[in-house]
Amino acid sequence: MPKGRPTQGKWVKHKIEILQQRNCYIYKRPRSAVWQYYLQLDSVETRKSTGVQGDNDDINVGKEEALSFTKEIYLNALARKQAGQKPIVKKKLFDLMDDFLKAEKKRIREFNIKDYITYETWRGKRGHLNKLKKFYENKNQVVEKIDWKKLYNYPKWRLETTCYLKNPIEIKPPLRRDTICAELVTIRAYFAFLVEKGLILKVPEFKKVSRENRRETRRDHLSVKQYKQTINTVRSWANSINATPSQTYNRKVLYNSILIMTNSLLRVGTLRNLVWGDLEEATNLTKEEQKLGHLIRVRQEANKKGEKRTIQSPTVEYFNRIRELSGIPKVPKSQFPHVPPEYLNKPILKKFNKDERLGQGTWEREWKKIKHECKARYWGNKKISWYSFRHTGISMGVGNDIPLIQLANFAGTSVREIELTYYHHEEESRKTWEVITNNRIFWQRKKKLNPELVSYDALLEGINLEELEAS
């Protein structure tokens, strides 16, 4: 058995108690001349260096400085205890972030439920806290010594800082200030967690962030002309004879998905989560109307807001096309969606020749191809995404004068959201132009029917009365 280094007597030497308290004292280690301190409160103890250099033999060297340093730490710990906080905090700011994320991870559910979060939300929180680490240049901070004035200016730093060093991440100013507001929500929640644990007194304040006007940050959508151009191009792309069978399948499924999102106003995430059992025949419609319309029972777990809702959608044809593309046999004399019972719990948008849900990679890969076909030709500077087709459908509804309450219920959103997000400047400008033009036509007509009276002098202007009388 290997031997360790020989012992040097007692582990603690030159021990001096603080304020004659046995739970706090300074000391030296046998092989070090640096003064250390020991502190124990509420069954939690800590040993740390004072940073004061002493002497191995002379107890008086650096003694007063070490005593003063440790006395301040002891009194601060007592003050924290009296304020209801933990007197000794062993972990630092970044270590406590890990504890916060572990606690938040326990709240993860597969879909949105009140008081719970999804995995994607948790990932966002982790990213926000990485930005806070970046703010501190990835240098862990002692909780008791946080510079609250510096932290107050986090929003300003976020707006002005560009850094490509991965410590731990690259960073640049966000496009919108709403991004900073979302980060502050997470950071405040983290510090509220520290307050709950008794590690700090209160949640810190931050410099106010003025958000952009919602009317100025509306999402891009397609005009009616752009939408028709896009649909025609995507249809031609989907029917290309140069594509492989799997490519043709993916393209046609996504082409019909675009039509479904525009007509049903479904979010892309909701559409991806639908199973065949979510589709029903609309028994309140006539037989002729049922050829066009049907019901979509959006389950709680399929909805972004975690709420059940029912949509009456004019998309029978598009879902029938997807069923045929998937090779699902039509059940004779059955109700829509005409699929055998074993398919009711299977995803509508599935992989080629597999019963697995169509993957995110396929959506992203095919979207790049659609973007390549359409952006330069039709979209210009507009930032169009899969979500834009729902957005386009709602905007068309606004343009067609559908009452906002009905449109909001159909789209699963609020009237205020419709007004702020979807009621576009182009539509406002068109209606304003119509009002102004109609008024102009009215006044022009009135002017024509009621000509102005001209004065007698104006009528005689340019006429020589003497010559007229002589003739």
C-alpha positions as CSV (number, residue, x, y, z in Angstrom):
1,M,0.0,0.0,0.0
2,P,1.5,3.4,-1.0
3,K,2.3,5.8,1.8
4,G,1.0,9.3,1.9
5,R,3.1,12.3,2.9
6,P,4.0,12.4,6.6
7,T,1.7,14.3,8.9
8,Q,2.8,17.7,10.2
9,G,1.0,17.7,13.5
10,K,-2.4,19.5,13.9
11,W,-4.4,20.4,10.8
12,V,-5.1,23.9,12.3
13,K,-2.6,26.2,13.8
14,H,-2.6,29.8,15.0
15,K,-6.3,29.6,15.6
16,I,-8.0,32.8,16.7
17,E,-11.7,33.1,17.3
18,I,-13.8,36.0,15.9
19,L,-15.7,37.9,18.6
20,Q,-15.0,35.0,20.9
21,Q,-17.3,32.8,18.9
22,R,-16.4,29.1,18.4
23,N,-18.3,28.9,15.1
24,C,-16.0,31.5,13.4
25,Y,-12.2,31.7,13.5
26,I,-9.1,32.3,11.5
27,Y,-6.3,29.8,11.2
28,K,-3.4,28.6,9.1
29,R,-2.8,25.3,7.5
30,P,0.4,23.4,8.5
31,R,2.1,23.9,5.2
32,S,0.8,27.4,4.3
33,A,1.4,30.9,5.6
34,V,-1.9,32.3,4.2
35,W,-4.6,33.0,6.8
36,Q,-7.8,31.0,6.3
37,Y,-11.2,31.4,7.9
38,Y,-13.9,29.0,9.1
39,L,-17.5,29.9,9.4
40,Q,-20.5,27.8,10.5
41,L,-24.1,29.0,10.7
42,D,-27.4,27.0,10.5
43,S,-25.6,23.7,10.2
44,V,-23.7,25.0,7.1
45,E,-20.0,25.5,7.3
46,T,-17.4,26.9,4.9
47,R,-13.6,27.2,4.9
48,K,-12.0,29.8,2.6
49,S,-8.9,31.8,2.2
50,T,-8.7,35.4,3.5
51,G,-6.0,36.2,0.9
52,V,-3.9,37.7,3.7
53,Q,-0.3,36.5,3.8
54,G,1.1,35.6,7.2
55,D,4.1,33.8,8.5
56,N,4.5,30.1,9.3
57,D,6.1,30.9,12.7
58,D,5.0,34.4,13.7
59,I,1.3,34.6,14.5
60,N,1.2,38.4,14.5
61,V,2.1,38.8,10.8
62,G,-1.2,39.7,8.9
63,K,-3.3,38.8,12.0
64,E,-5.2,42.1,12.3
65,E,-6.0,42.3,8.6
66,A,-7.2,38.7,8.5
67,L,-9.3,39.3,11.6
68,S,-10.9,42.4,10.1
69,F,-11.7,40.6,6.8
70,T,-13.3,37.6,8.6
71,K,-15.2,39.8,11.1
72,E,-16.9,41.6,8.2
73,I,-17.8,38.3,6.6
74,Y,-19.2,37.0,9.9
75,L,-21.3,40.1,10.5
76,N,-22.7,40.0,7.0
77,A,-23.7,36.4,7.4
78,L,-25.5,37.3,10.6
79,A,-27.3,40.1,8.9
80,R,-28.4,37.8,6.1
81,K,-29.7,35.3,8.6
82,Q,-31.7,38.0,10.4
83,A,-33.1,39.2,7.1
84,G,-34.5,35.6,6.5
85,Q,-31.8,34.6,4.0
86,K,-29.4,31.8,4.0
87,P,-26.3,33.1,5.9
88,I,-23.8,31.0,3.8
89,V,-24.2,30.6,0.1
90,K,-21.7,28.0,-1.2
91,K,-22.8,28.0,-4.9
92,K,-22.2,30.8,-7.3
93,L,-24.5,32.4,-9.8
94,F,-23.9,30.1,-12.7
95,D,-24.1,27.0,-10.5
96,L,-27.5,28.1,-9.2
97,M,-28.6,28.5,-12.9
98,D,-28.2,24.8,-13.2
99,D,-30.5,24.3,-10.1
100,F,-33.1,26.6,-11.6
101,L,-33.1,24.7,-15.0
102,K,-33.4,21.4,-13.2
103,A,-36.4,22.7,-11.3
104,E,-37.9,24.0,-14.5
105,K,-37.3,20.7,-16.3
106,K,-39.7,19.0,-13.9
107,R,-42.5,21.3,-15.3
108,I,-42.0,20.0,-18.8
109,R,-45.1,18.5,-20.5
110,E,-45.7,17.3,-24.0
111,F,-48.0,20.2,-24.7
112,N,-49.0,23.5,-23.2
113,I,-50.9,23.2,-19.9
114,K,-51.4,25.9,-17.4
115,D,-48.5,26.2,-14.9
116,Y,-46.4,23.9,-17.0
117,I,-44.0,24.4,-20.0
118,T,-43.0,22.5,-23.1
119,Y,-39.4,21.4,-23.9
120,E,-39.0,24.1,-26.5
121,T,-39.9,26.7,-23.8
122,W,-37.3,25.2,-21.5
123,R,-34.7,25.3,-24.2
124,G,-35.5,29.0,-24.7
125,K,-35.0,29.7,-20.9
126,R,-31.6,27.9,-21.1
127,G,-30.6,30.1,-24.0
128,H,-31.7,33.3,-22.2
129,L,-29.5,32.3,-19.2
130,N,-26.6,31.7,-21.5
131,K,-26.9,35.3,-22.5
132,L,-26.7,36.3,-18.9
133,K,-23.5,34.3,-18.6
134,K,-22.2,36.2,-21.7
135,F,-23.1,39.5,-19.9
136,Y,-20.7,38.5,-17.1
137,E,-18.0,37.3,-19.7
138,N,-18.5,33.7,-18.6
139,K,-17.0,34.6,-15.2
140,N,-19.0,33.0,-12.3
141,Q,-20.2,35.5,-9.8
142,V,-20.5,35.3,-6.0
143,V,-24.2,35.8,-5.2
144,E,-23.5,38.0,-2.2
145,K,-21.3,40.4,-4.3
146,I,-23.5,40.8,-7.4
147,D,-23.2,44.3,-8.8
148,W,-26.9,45.3,-9.1
149,K,-26.2,48.6,-10.8
150,K,-24.3,46.7,-13.6
151,L,-27.1,44.2,-13.9
152,Y,-29.6,47.1,-14.2
153,N,-28.1,48.0,-17.5
154,Y,-28.4,44.5,-19.0
155,P,-31.0,45.7,-21.6
156,K,-28.7,48.4,-22.8
157,W,-25.8,46.0,-23.1
158,R,-28.0,43.6,-25.0
159,L,-29.0,46.3,-27.5
160,E,-25.4,47.5,-28.2
161,T,-23.2,44.4,-27.9
162,T,-21.9,42.3,-30.8
163,C,-19.4,39.5,-29.9
164,Y,-18.5,36.4,-32.0
165,L,-16.5,34.7,-29.2
166,K,-18.3,31.6,-27.9
167,N,-18.0,32.4,-24.2
168,P,-20.4,30.6,-23.9
169,I,-22.2,31.8,-27.1
170,E,-22.0,34.4,-29.8
171,I,-24.2,37.4,-29.5
172,K,-25.5,40.4,-31.5
173,P,-28.3,42.9,-31.0
174,P,-31.7,41.4,-31.6
175,L,-33.9,42.5,-34.5
176,R,-36.7,43.4,-32.1
177,R,-36.8,44.6,-28.5
178,D,-39.5,42.0,-27.8
179,T,-36.6,39.5,-27.8
180,I,-35.0,41.4,-24.9
181,C,-38.3,41.5,-23.0
182,A,-38.6,37.7,-23.3
183,E,-35.0,37.3,-22.0
184,L,-35.9,39.5,-19.0
185,V,-38.9,37.4,-18.2
186,T,-36.6,34.4,-17.8
187,I,-33.9,36.3,-15.9
188,R,-36.5,37.7,-13.5
189,A,-37.9,34.2,-13.0
190,Y,-34.4,33.0,-12.2
191,F,-33.8,35.7,-9.6
192,A,-37.3,35.0,-8.1
193,F,-36.1,31.4,-7.7
194,L,-33.1,32.7,-5.8
195,V,-35.4,34.8,-3.6
196,E,-37.6,31.8,-2.9
197,K,-34.5,29.8,-1.8
198,G,-33.5,32.6,0.5
199,L,-30.3,33.5,-1.4
200,I,-31.1,37.2,-2.3
201,L,-33.6,39.7,-0.9
202,K,-35.5,40.7,-4.0
203,V,-35.8,40.4,-7.7
204,P,-33.5,43.0,-9.4
205,E,-34.8,46.0,-11.4
206,F,-33.8,46.5,-15.1
207,K,-33.6,49.5,-17.3
208,K,-36.9,49.9,-19.1
209,V,-37.1,48.5,-22.6
210,S,-39.5,50.4,-25.0
211,R,-41.1,47.8,-27.3
212,E,-41.8,48.5,-30.9
213,N,-45.3,49.4,-31.9
214,R,-47.2,46.2,-32.8
215,R,-48.4,47.9,-36.0
216,E,-44.8,48.3,-37.1
217,T,-43.8,44.7,-36.3
218,R,-46.6,42.9,-38.1
219,R,-45.5,39.6,-39.7
220,D,-45.1,39.5,-43.4
221,H,-47.9,37.9,-45.5
222,L,-48.7,37.3,-49.2
223,S,-51.0,39.5,-51.1
224,V,-53.7,37.8,-53.2
225,K,-51.6,38.1,-56.3
226,Q,-48.4,36.9,-54.6
227,Y,-50.3,34.0,-53.1
228,K,-51.7,32.9,-56.5
229,Q,-48.3,33.1,-58.0
230,T,-46.7,31.1,-55.2
231,I,-49.4,28.4,-55.3
232,N,-49.0,28.0,-59.1
233,T,-45.2,27.7,-58.8
234,V,-45.3,25.3,-55.9
235,R,-47.8,23.1,-57.8
236,S,-45.6,23.0,-60.8
237,W,-42.6,22.2,-58.6
238,A,-44.5,19.4,-56.8
239,N,-45.5,17.9,-60.2
240,S,-42.0,17.9,-61.6
241,I,-41.2,14.8,-63.6
242,N,-37.5,15.0,-62.5
243,A,-38.3,14.3,-58.9
244,T,-37.8,10.9,-57.2
245,P,-41.0,9.1,-55.8
246,S,-40.1,10.2,-52.2
247,Q,-39.5,13.8,-53.4
248,T,-42.7,13.8,-55.3
249,Y,-44.6,12.5,-52.2
250,N,-43.0,15.1,-49.9
251,R,-43.6,18.0,-52.4
252,K,-47.3,17.1,-53.0
253,V,-48.0,16.6,-49.3
254,L,-46.5,20.1,-48.5
255,Y,-48.3,21.7,-51.4
256,N,-51.6,20.5,-50.0
257,S,-50.5,21.5,-46.5
258,I,-50.1,25.1,-47.8
259,L,-53.7,25.0,-49.1
260,I,-54.9,23.6,-45.8
261,M,-53.2,26.2,-43.7
262,T,-54.5,29.1,-45.8
263,N,-58.1,27.8,-45.9
264,S,-58.4,26.4,-42.3
265,L,-56.1,29.0,-40.7
266,L,-54.3,26.3,-38.8
267,R,-50.8,26.9,-37.4
268,V,-48.2,24.8,-39.0
269,G,-47.4,23.1,-35.6
270,T,-51.1,22.2,-35.1
271,L,-51.4,20.8,-38.7
272,R,-48.3,18.6,-38.1
273,N,-49.8,17.2,-34.9
274,L,-53.1,16.2,-36.4
275,V,-54.1,12.5,-36.7
276,W,-56.8,11.1,-39.0
277,G,-59.2,10.7,-36.0
278,D,-59.2,14.5,-35.6
279,L,-61.2,14.9,-38.8
280,E,-64.9,14.5,-38.8
281,E,-67.8,14.9,-41.2
282,A,-69.8,18.1,-40.7
283,T,-73.3,16.8,-40.2
284,N,-74.7,20.3,-39.9
285,L,-74.0,20.8,-43.6
286,T,-76.0,19.6,-46.6
287,K,-74.6,16.7,-48.6
288,E,-73.4,19.1,-51.3
289,E,-71.7,21.3,-48.8
290,Q,-70.0,18.3,-47.1
291,K,-68.1,17.8,-50.3
292,L,-66.2,21.0,-49.4
293,G,-66.4,21.4,-45.6
294,H,-65.7,19.2,-42.6
295,L,-64.8,19.5,-38.9
296,I,-61.3,19.5,-37.4
297,R,-61.3,18.6,-33.7
298,V,-58.0,20.2,-32.5
299,R,-56.9,18.3,-29.4
300,Q,-55.4,20.0,-26.4
301,E,-52.0,18.5,-27.1
302,A,-52.0,19.6,-30.7
303,N,-52.8,23.2,-30.0
304,K,-50.2,25.9,-29.3
305,K,-52.3,27.3,-26.5
306,G,-53.1,23.9,-25.0
307,E,-56.8,24.4,-25.5
308,K,-59.3,22.2,-27.4
309,R,-61.3,23.8,-30.2
310,T,-63.3,22.8,-33.2
311,I,-62.9,24.2,-36.7
312,Q,-65.3,24.0,-39.6
313,S,-62.9,23.9,-42.6
314,P,-63.4,23.9,-46.4
315,T,-60.5,21.5,-46.9
316,V,-62.1,18.1,-47.7
317,E,-60.4,17.9,-51.1
318,Y,-56.9,18.6,-49.8
319,F,-57.1,16.0,-47.0
320,N,-58.4,13.4,-49.5
321,R,-55.4,14.1,-51.7
322,I,-53.0,13.5,-48.8
323,R,-54.9,10.2,-48.0
324,E,-54.4,9.0,-51.5
325,L,-50.8,10.1,-51.5
326,S,-50.2,8.1,-48.3
327,G,-51.7,5.0,-49.9
328,I,-54.5,4.7,-47.4
329,P,-57.5,2.9,-49.0
330,K,-60.8,4.7,-49.0
331,V,-63.5,2.8,-47.0
332,P,-66.7,2.6,-49.1
333,K,-69.8,4.3,-47.8
334,S,-68.0,5.7,-44.9
335,Q,-67.9,9.2,-43.4
336,F,-65.1,11.6,-43.9
337,P,-62.1,11.1,-43.7
338,H,-62.9,7.6,-45.2
339,V,-59.9,5.9,-43.5
340,P,-59.9,2.4,-41.9
341,P,-60.1,2.3,-38.1
342,E,-56.5,1.3,-37.7
343,Y,-55.4,4.6,-39.2
344,L,-57.4,6.9,-36.9
345,N,-54.5,7.4,-34.5
346,K,-51.8,7.7,-37.1
347,P,-50.4,11.1,-38.2
348,I,-51.9,12.7,-41.3
349,L,-48.6,14.2,-42.5
350,K,-46.3,11.2,-42.4
351,K,-43.0,10.1,-43.9
352,F,-42.9,8.4,-47.3
353,N,-43.8,4.7,-46.9
354,K,-43.6,5.0,-43.1
355,D,-46.2,5.7,-40.3
356,E,-43.9,8.2,-38.6
357,R,-44.7,11.9,-38.4
358,L,-43.1,13.9,-41.2
359,G,-39.8,15.2,-39.7
360,Q,-38.7,18.7,-39.1
361,G,-35.8,18.2,-41.4
362,T,-38.1,17.5,-44.3
363,W,-40.1,20.6,-43.7
364,E,-36.9,22.8,-43.5
365,R,-35.3,21.1,-46.5
366,E,-38.3,21.5,-48.8
367,W,-39.0,25.0,-47.6
368,K,-35.5,26.1,-48.8
369,K,-36.5,24.8,-52.2
370,I,-39.8,26.6,-52.2
371,K,-38.1,29.7,-51.1
372,H,-35.5,29.4,-53.9
373,E,-38.4,29.1,-56.4
374,C,-40.5,32.0,-55.1
375,K,-38.6,34.6,-53.1
376,A,-36.8,36.5,-55.9
377,R,-39.7,36.2,-58.3
378,Y,-42.7,37.1,-56.0
379,W,-41.8,37.8,-52.4
380,G,-39.2,40.5,-52.7
381,N,-38.0,41.6,-49.2
382,K,-40.8,39.9,-47.4
383,K,-39.8,37.3,-44.8
384,I,-42.2,34.5,-45.6
385,S,-42.3,31.2,-43.6
386,W,-44.6,28.3,-43.2
387,Y,-46.6,30.4,-40.7
388,S,-47.2,33.0,-43.3
389,F,-49.8,30.9,-45.0
390,R,-52.1,31.0,-41.9
391,H,-51.3,34.7,-41.7
392,T,-52.2,35.1,-45.4
393,G,-55.5,33.3,-44.9
394,I,-56.5,35.6,-42.0
395,S,-55.5,38.7,-43.9
396,M,-57.7,37.6,-46.8
397,G,-60.5,37.1,-44.4
398,V,-60.0,40.7,-43.1
399,G,-59.9,41.9,-46.7
400,N,-63.2,40.1,-47.5
401,D,-64.9,42.0,-44.6
402,I,-65.5,38.9,-42.4
403,P,-66.6,40.1,-39.0
404,L,-63.6,40.1,-36.7
405,I,-65.2,38.2,-33.9
406,Q,-66.1,35.3,-36.2
407,L,-62.7,35.4,-37.9
408,A,-60.9,35.4,-34.5
409,N,-63.0,32.4,-33.3
410,F,-62.3,30.5,-36.5
411,A,-58.5,31.3,-36.3
412,G,-58.3,30.5,-32.6
413,T,-57.0,34.0,-31.6
414,S,-58.3,37.2,-30.2
415,V,-59.9,40.2,-32.0
416,R,-57.2,42.4,-30.6
417,E,-54.5,40.1,-32.1
418,I,-56.3,40.2,-35.5
419,E,-56.3,44.0,-35.3
420,L,-52.7,44.4,-34.3
421,T,-51.1,41.6,-36.2
422,Y,-53.2,40.8,-39.3
423,Y,-55.0,44.0,-40.2
424,H,-52.4,45.1,-42.6
425,H,-51.4,48.6,-43.7
426,E,-52.2,47.7,-47.3
427,E,-55.8,46.8,-46.4
428,E,-56.1,50.0,-44.3
429,S,-54.7,52.1,-47.2
430,R,-57.0,50.5,-49.7
431,K,-60.1,51.2,-47.6
432,T,-58.9,54.7,-46.9
433,W,-58.4,55.3,-50.6
434,E,-61.9,54.0,-51.4
435,V,-63.4,56.4,-48.8
436,I,-61.4,59.3,-50.1
437,T,-62.1,58.4,-53.8
438,N,-65.8,58.0,-53.2
439,N,-65.9,61.4,-51.5
440,R,-63.9,63.0,-54.3
441,I,-66.4,61.6,-56.9
442,F,-69.3,62.9,-54.8
443,W,-67.9,66.4,-54.6
444,Q,-67.0,66.4,-58.3
445,R,-70.5,65.4,-59.1
446,K,-71.9,68.0,-56.8
447,K,-69.7,70.6,-58.4
448,K,-70.9,69.6,-61.9
449,L,-74.6,69.8,-60.9
450,N,-74.1,73.1,-59.1
451,P,-71.8,75.2,-61.2
452,E,-70.3,78.3,-59.7
453,L,-71.8,81.7,-60.6
454,V,-69.3,83.9,-62.5
455,S,-69.3,87.7,-62.0
456,Y,-70.4,90.1,-64.8
457,D,-66.9,91.6,-64.9
458,A,-65.3,88.2,-65.4
459,L,-67.6,87.5,-68.4
460,L,-66.6,90.8,-70.0
461,E,-62.9,90.3,-69.5
462,G,-61.1,90.7,-72.9
463,I,-64.1,92.3,-74.7
464,N,-63.9,95.9,-76.0
465,L,-67.4,97.4,-75.2
466,E,-66.9,100.5,-77.4
467,E,-66.2,98.3,-80.5
468,L,-69.1,96.1,-79.6
469,E,-71.5,99.2,-79.4
470,A,-70.1,100.7,-82.7
471,S,-70.9,97.5,-84.5
